[in-house]
Amino acid sequence: MKMEHVPGKNKGTITLYALSTCGWCAKTKELLRELGVDHSYVFVDLLPPDELEAALQEVEKVNPAGSFPTLVIGGDLVIVGFKEKAIREALG
């Protein structure tokens, strides 16, 4: 699955799973840009069918509810939803 990469300060591996039509996903993406951190993101709903299922399985491994946005920081910290304070604390 092709992720979009946004260069910035290295704070470990940061991956955002989002939906292109989700306002909270857009806010999370914008916050990451504002913080200037290196991260990757993917709009799961825009993936081709063969990649969509794999992406949903990846999300469900870290977020069993399968909801969006799902932000994975450093492989072990998972923030589900737009939680600005938690994101700032984790990456500030």
Secondary structure, DSSP 8 states (H G I E B T S, - for coil): ---EEE--B--S-EEEEE-TT-HHHHHHHHHHHHHTB-EEEEEGGGS-HHHHHHHHHHHHHH-TT--S-EEEETTTEEEES--HHHHHHHH-
